[in-house]
C-alpha cells in the first residue's frame, strides 16, 4: 500500500546524503523551505552577519532523527525533530524539521 510513496520519491525526489550514528547513506527525499506566515524572514544578527532562522521540511523513507545531518545541493542541515507516519501498520514515510547548519567564521 505504501509502494506509491517509494515510486513518487524515486520519480520526483531529490538526491541527498543522510548522516546518522550508523554512517552516511545516499537517499531520495523531498526537501524544501517551510513557508512563513508573515513576510519577515526570521533570523538573528550575529558577529558574522545575519543568520537565517527558517526551517526546512524533509520527507523520505529512511529513518531520521534529531542530531542527524542532511546534505543537499551544497547545503548542510541538522535535524531538529522527526516522526514516522504510518498507513495502517506500515511505515509510509518520515517527516523531519531541519535547520540550516552554517560554517563558523575563523
C-alpha positions as CSV (number, residue, x, y, z in Angstrom):
1,X,0.0,0.0,0.0
2,X,2.9,2.4,0.6
3,X,4.7,1.5,-2.7
4,X,3.3,4.7,-4.2
5,X,5.4,6.8,-1.7
6,X,8.6,5.0,-2.9
7,X,7.6,5.5,-6.5
8,X,6.9,9.2,-6.0
9,X,10.3,9.7,-4.2
10,X,12.1,7.8,-7.0
11,X,10.5,9.8,-9.7
12,X,10.3,13.3,-8.1
13,X,12.6,13.2,-5.0
14,X,15.9,15.0,-4.7
15,X,19.2,13.2,-4.2
16,X,20.7,13.9,-0.8
17,X,23.0,12.4,1.7
18,X,21.9,11.4,5.2
19,X,24.4,11.0,8.0
20,X,23.4,9.2,11.2
21,X,25.2,7.5,14.0
22,X,25.4,4.3,11.8
23,X,27.1,6.2,8.9
24,X,26.3,8.1,5.8
25,X,24.0,6.9,3.0
26,X,22.5,8.4,-0.2
27,X,18.8,9.0,-0.1
28,X,15.9,10.3,-2.2
29,X,13.7,12.8,-0.3
30,X,11.7,15.9,-0.7
31,X,13.5,19.0,0.8
32,X,12.0,22.4,0.8
33,X,11.9,25.6,3.0
34,X,8.9,25.8,5.3
35,X,6.8,28.8,4.2
36,X,6.4,31.5,6.8
37,X,3.0,33.1,7.5
38,X,4.5,36.5,7.8
39,X,6.6,38.5,5.3
40,X,9.6,38.9,7.5
41,X,12.4,36.3,7.5
42,X,13.1,35.0,11.0
43,X,16.7,35.3,11.9
44,X,19.3,36.7,14.2
45,X,22.0,39.3,13.8
46,X,25.4,37.8,14.9
47,X,29.0,38.9,14.9
48,X,29.4,37.3,11.4
49,X,26.2,38.8,10.0
50,X,22.6,37.8,9.6
51,X,21.7,34.1,10.3
52,X,18.6,32.9,8.6
53,X,16.3,31.2,11.0
54,X,14.0,29.5,8.5
55,X,13.3,25.8,8.9
56,X,13.3,23.2,6.1
57,X,11.0,20.2,5.6
58,X,12.3,16.7,4.9
59,X,10.0,13.9,3.6
60,X,11.7,10.5,3.0
61,X,11.6,6.8,3.6
62,X,14.8,6.5,5.7
63,X,14.7,6.8,9.4
64,X,15.9,10.2,10.5
65,X,16.3,11.7,14.0
66,X,17.5,14.7,16.0
67,X,21.1,15.4,15.5
68,X,21.3,13.6,12.1
69,X,22.8,15.6,9.2
70,X,21.3,16.0,5.7
71,X,23.4,17.3,2.9
72,X,21.7,18.5,-0.3
73,X,22.5,21.0,-3.1
74,X,25.7,22.3,-1.4
75,X,23.9,22.9,1.9
76,X,24.0,21.1,5.2
77,X,21.1,20.7,7.6
78,X,20.7,19.5,11.2
79,X,17.6,17.6,12.2
80,X,15.6,19.4,15.0
81,X,12.7,16.9,15.2
82,X,11.3,14.0,13.3
83,X,8.5,11.5,13.3
84,X,7.4,8.4,11.4
85,X,4.0,8.3,9.6
86,X,2.1,5.1,9.1
87,X,-0.7,3.8,6.9
88,X,-2.3,1.1,9.0
89,X,0.6,-0.7,10.5
90,X,3.0,0.0,7.6
91,X,5.6,2.8,7.6
92,X,4.7,5.4,4.9
93,X,7.5,7.9,5.4
94,X,9.5,10.1,7.8
95,X,8.9,13.8,8.2
96,X,11.6,16.0,9.8
97,X,12.1,19.6,10.6
98,X,15.6,20.8,9.6
99,X,17.6,23.9,10.3
100,X,20.5,25.0,8.1
101,X,23.9,24.4,9.5
102,X,26.3,27.4,9.0
103,X,30.1,27.3,8.8
104,X,31.8,29.1,11.7
105,X,34.0,32.0,10.7
106,X,37.6,31.6,11.6
